[in-house]
Amino acid sequence: MADSIGSIVNSLFDETLTTQTTASSNKSMTENDFWKLFAAELQYQDMSNPMSNADMMNQMTQMSSMSTMTKLAEAISNFSTVTNNLSTVTLTSYSTGLLGKEVTIAITNEKGEIVDKVKGVVSGVDLTGTTSVYVNGTKYDLAQVMAVGNVPDEGSSEEDAGGDTGENTESE
């Protein structure tokens, strides 16, 4: 029994190395390796002192837990990739949807304070690197777009902008 288990364990390591601490870290025990060891343990167990059912179930439960954790880690990794791809698609759709629309661009200083605004129609979108839009022939970061469409300035009232306030001003 010891020879069979030993040969399986030795097949997981590089015998040419003087110590296993210098073994390559890419060799790890897989689920298949576990089942080989488990079968060898059952096959060569001492019949006068067999493995208890509790020990057997404990080993199988541990392997099942490890398998589940591995699958969960893979699922999380895949979810992260899908989320990144979805974010890219959403950003691309949003920026290309601005083509031909009037926008207001914020011009900021080093402190991030708005010092000026530029209004114009988006004539192009650059999707390489940081997403950018072209307004009046100048390239701006998409993050600088602060309004889409004809948005009145903060200081003007709705009446000045030609809007209806909804209040009834006629006397009854």
C-alpha positions in Angstrom: 0.0 0.0 0.0 2.7 2.5 1.0 4.5 1.9 -2.3 1.5 2.5 -4.4 0.5 5.7 -2.6 4.1 6.8 -2.6 4.4 6.3 -6.4 1.3 8.4 -6.9 2.6 11.2 -4.6 6.0 11.0 -6.3 4.5 11.4 -9.7 3.2 14.9 -8.5 6.8 16.1 -7.8 10.0 16.4 -9.7 12.3 13.6 -8.4 15.4 15.3 -10.0 15.2 18.1 -7.5 17.2 17.8 -4.3 14.5 19.5 -2.2 10.8 19.9 -3.1 10.9 23.6 -2.0 12.4 24.4 -5.4 9.8 22.4 -7.2 7.8 24.3 -9.9 4.7 25.9 -8.4 2.6 25.1 -11.5 2.3 21.5 -10.3 -0.7 21.3 -8.0 -3.1 18.5 -7.0 -6.1 18.3 -9.2 -9.4 16.7 -8.6 -8.3 13.7 -10.7 -5.2 13.4 -8.6 -7.3 13.3 -5.4 -9.5 10.5 -6.8 -6.4 8.5 -7.7 -5.0 8.9 -4.2 -8.4 8.1 -2.6 -8.8 4.9 -4.7 -5.2 3.8 -3.8 -6.0 4.4 -0.2 -9.1 2.3 -0.3 -7.4 -0.4 -2.4 -4.4 -0.8 -0.1 -6.0 -0.2 3.3 -5.3 -2.5 6.2 -8.3 -4.9 6.3 -7.9 -5.4 10.0 -8.1 -1.6 10.5 -10.2 -0.2 7.6 -10.8 3.5 7.1 -13.9 4.6 8.9 -17.0 5.8 7.0 -16.7 9.2 8.7 -13.1 9.7 7.5 -14.1 8.7 4.0 -17.0 11.1 3.9 -14.8 13.8 5.4 -12.3 13.5 2.5 -15.1 13.4 -0.1 -16.7 16.5 1.4 -13.4 18.4 1.4 -12.8 17.5 -2.2 -16.4 18.6 -3.1 -15.9 21.9 -1.3 -12.6 22.5 -3.1 -14.2 21.7 -6.4 -17.1 24.1 -5.7 -14.7 26.9 -4.6 -12.7 26.5 -7.8 -15.9 26.7 -9.9 -17.0 29.8 -8.0 -13.7 31.5 -8.5 -13.9 30.8 -12.3 -17.5 32.2 -12.3 -16.4 35.4 -10.6 -13.5 35.8 -13.0 -15.9 35.3 -16.0 -18.4 37.8 -14.4 -15.6 40.4 -14.1 -14.8 40.0 -17.8 -18.5 40.2 -18.8 -18.9 43.3 -16.7 -15.9 45.0 -18.3 -17.1 44.1 -21.8 -20.6 45.4 -21.0 -19.1 48.7 -19.7 -17.2 49.1 -22.9 -20.3 48.5 -25.0 -22.4 50.9 -23.0 -19.8 53.7 -23.2 -19.4 53.1 -27.0 -23.2 53.2 -27.5 -23.6 56.3 -25.4 -20.8 58.2 -27.1 -21.9 57.3 -30.7 -25.4 58.2 -29.7 -24.1 61.8 -29.3 -23.2 62.1 -33.0 -25.2 65.0 -34.5 -26.5 66.2 -31.2 -25.9 69.6 -29.6 -23.8 69.4 -26.4 -22.3 71.7 -23.8 -18.7 71.0 -23.0 -17.2 72.1 -19.7 -13.7 73.7 -19.9 -12.0 73.3 -16.5 -8.8 74.6 -14.8 -6.2 72.6 -13.0 -8.4 72.5 -9.9 -11.3 71.0 -11.8 -13.4 74.2 -11.6 -15.5 75.1 -14.6 -14.0 78.2 -16.2 -15.8 78.2 -19.5 -18.4 76.4 -21.6 -18.5 75.5 -25.3 -21.7 74.6 -27.1 -21.7 72.8 -30.4 -22.7 69.7 -32.4 -20.8 66.5 -32.0 -19.3 65.8 -35.4 -17.1 62.8 -34.4 -16.3 60.2 -31.7 -12.8 58.8 -31.0 -13.0 55.4 -29.4 -9.3 54.7 -29.1 -7.9 55.1 -25.6 -10.0 57.6 -23.6 -13.4 58.1 -25.4 -13.5 61.6 -26.9 -15.9 63.7 -28.9 -15.2 66.3 -31.5 -17.2 69.5 -31.2 -16.5 72.5 -33.5 -13.4 70.7 -34.7 -11.8 70.3 -31.3 -11.4 67.0 -29.4 -12.8 66.9 -25.8 -13.0 64.0 -23.3 -16.4 62.4 -23.0 -16.3 63.3 -19.3 -16.3 67.0 -20.2 -19.8 66.7 -21.8 -22.1 68.4 -19.2 -25.3 68.7 -21.1 -27.0 67.3 -24.2 -29.5 69.3 -26.2 -30.5 72.9 -25.8 -30.3 73.3 -22.0 -30.9 76.9 -20.7 -28.2 78.5 -18.5 -28.6 78.3 -14.8 -29.2 82.1 -14.5 -32.1 82.3 -16.9 -35.7 81.7 -16.0 -38.1 79.5 -17.9 -39.9 82.5 -19.3 -36.6 83.9 -20.6 -36.0 80.6 -22.3 -39.4 80.6 -23.9 -40.9 78.0 -21.6 -44.3 77.9 -19.9 -44.1 78.2 -16.1 -47.4 76.4 -15.8 -48.9 79.2 -13.6 -52.1 80.8 -14.5 -51.5 84.6 -14.7 -55.0 85.6 -15.9 -57.4 87.1 -13.4 -60.6 85.2 -12.9 
